[in-house]
Amino acid sequence: MDISELPERVSKYQRYSPNERLAILARWDALLEHGQRSAFCRELGIRPSTVNVWDKQRREGLLIVSDARKNKYVMSKKERTDYRRLQDENERLKAQLDQSEAAVEVLGKASELLAALAKSSQIKAPSLPEQVSIPPAFQSRRRDE
């Protein structure tokens, strides 16, 4: 890509693709006279420090030629709001799931406890003797008699 093929910047926040950055760096390397690099940056509307960062990235192998834009999966504002809403909903549902699992665990323990109580209540208590006669001394007399 030649420097003349660079698109016109719509705003000062426009980003250059890796291919465009490499074309700018190629032209940057060709400028040797005093003041040419600063004039070049003013022409493009970028700062020389930005070009120095790109140069450092190129030396470190982080800036490579690609066929597609680096950020080809950029979300629109609506997609970002939907994504954030879904993240919030996901967190809320995870909290509900944790609460439900805790409730199920408590109910399971309660069920085990009730089963143990039911089993222990099935043990037969000693039965009372059949109608035992009360000695006459302990019998009460009715006043009517």
C-alpha positions in Angstrom: 0.0 0.0 0.0 1.3 3.4 -1.0 1.0 6.5 1.2 -1.2 8.1 -1.5 -3.7 5.2 -1.1 -4.4 6.1 2.5 -8.0 7.1 3.1 -9.0 10.6 4.1 -9.3 10.8 7.8 -12.9 11.5 8.8 -12.0 12.4 12.4 -9.0 12.7 14.5 -10.0 9.4 16.3 -9.9 7.3 13.1 -7.7 4.3 13.4 -5.3 3.0 10.8 -5.2 -0.7 9.9 -1.9 -2.5 10.2 -1.4 -2.3 6.4 -1.9 1.5 6.5 0.4 1.8 9.5 3.1 -0.2 7.6 2.7 2.1 4.6 3.1 5.2 6.8 6.2 3.6 8.4 7.7 3.0 5.0 7.3 6.6 4.1 8.5 7.6 7.6 11.7 5.7 7.1 12.4 7.4 3.8 12.2 10.9 5.4 15.7 11.9 6.5 15.8 15.7 6.4 15.2 17.8 9.4 11.5 18.7 9.9 10.2 16.3 7.2 8.9 13.8 9.6 7.0 16.4 11.7 5.5 17.9 8.5 4.5 14.4 7.4 2.8 13.8 10.7 1.0 17.1 10.4 -0.1 16.2 6.9 -1.7 12.9 8.2 -3.0 14.5 11.4 -1.1 12.2 13.7 1.6 12.8 16.3 5.2 11.7 15.8 4.9 9.7 19.1 2.2 7.6 17.5 4.5 6.7 14.6 7.2 5.9 17.1 4.9 3.5 18.9 4.0 1.9 15.5 7.7 1.6 14.7 8.4 -0.1 18.1 5.5 -2.5 17.4 7.0 -3.3 14.0 10.4 -4.0 15.5 8.9 -6.3 18.1 6.9 -8.1 15.4 3.5 -7.0 16.6 2.7 -5.1 13.5 2.2 -7.4 10.6 0.5 -7.3 7.2 -3.0 -8.7 7.2 -5.8 -9.1 4.7 -8.5 -8.2 7.2 -8.9 -5.4 9.7 -7.3 -6.2 13.1 -10.6 -5.6 14.8 -13.0 -7.3 12.4 -15.3 -8.3 15.3 -16.1 -4.8 16.5 -19.5 -4.6 18.1 -22.0 -1.8 17.4 -23.5 0.2 20.3 -26.7 -1.9 20.2 -24.6 -5.1 20.3 -22.6 -3.8 23.2 -25.7 -2.9 25.2 -27.2 -6.3 24.4 -23.9 -8.0 25.4 -23.8 -6.1 28.7 -27.5 -6.9 29.4 -26.9 -10.6 28.7 -23.8 -10.6 31.0 -25.9 -9.0 33.8 -28.7 -11.5 33.2 -26.1 -14.4 33.2 -24.8 -13.2 36.6 -28.3 -12.9 38.0 -29.2 -16.4 36.8 -25.9 -17.8 38.2 -26.8 -16.3 41.6 -30.3 -17.8 41.4 -28.8 -21.2 40.5 -26.4 -21.1 43.5 -29.4 -20.2 45.8 -31.5 -23.0 44.3 -28.7 -25.5 44.7 -28.2 -24.4 48.3 -32.0 -24.9 48.9 -31.9 -28.3 47.4 -29.0 -29.3 49.6 -30.8 -28.1 52.7 -34.0 -29.9 51.7 -31.9 -33.1 51.1 -30.4 -32.9 54.6 -33.9 -32.2 56.0 -35.2 -35.2 54.2 -32.4 -37.4 55.6 -33.2 -36.1 59.1 -36.9 -36.8 58.7 -36.2 -40.3 57.4 -33.9 -41.0 60.4 -36.6 -39.7 62.8 -39.2 -41.9 61.1 -37.0 -44.9 61.3 -36.3 -44.3 65.0 -40.0 -43.9 65.7 -40.7 -47.3 64.3 -38.8 -48.9 67.2 -41.5 -50.4 69.3 -41.8 -49.0 72.8 -42.6 -51.5 75.5 -46.3 -52.0 75.6 -48.3 -51.2 78.7 -49.8 -54.2 80.5 -53.5 -54.9 79.9 -56.0 -53.4 82.3 -54.3 -53.7 85.6 -56.6 -53.8 88.6 -56.3 -50.9 91.0 -56.1 -51.9 94.6 -59.1 -50.9 96.6 -57.1 -48.6 98.8 -56.3 -46.4 95.8 -59.7 -46.4 94.3 -61.7 -43.3 94.9 -65.1 -43.4 96.3 -67.8 -41.5 94.8 -69.7 -39.2 97.0 -72.9 -40.1 95.4 -72.8 -43.6 96.8 
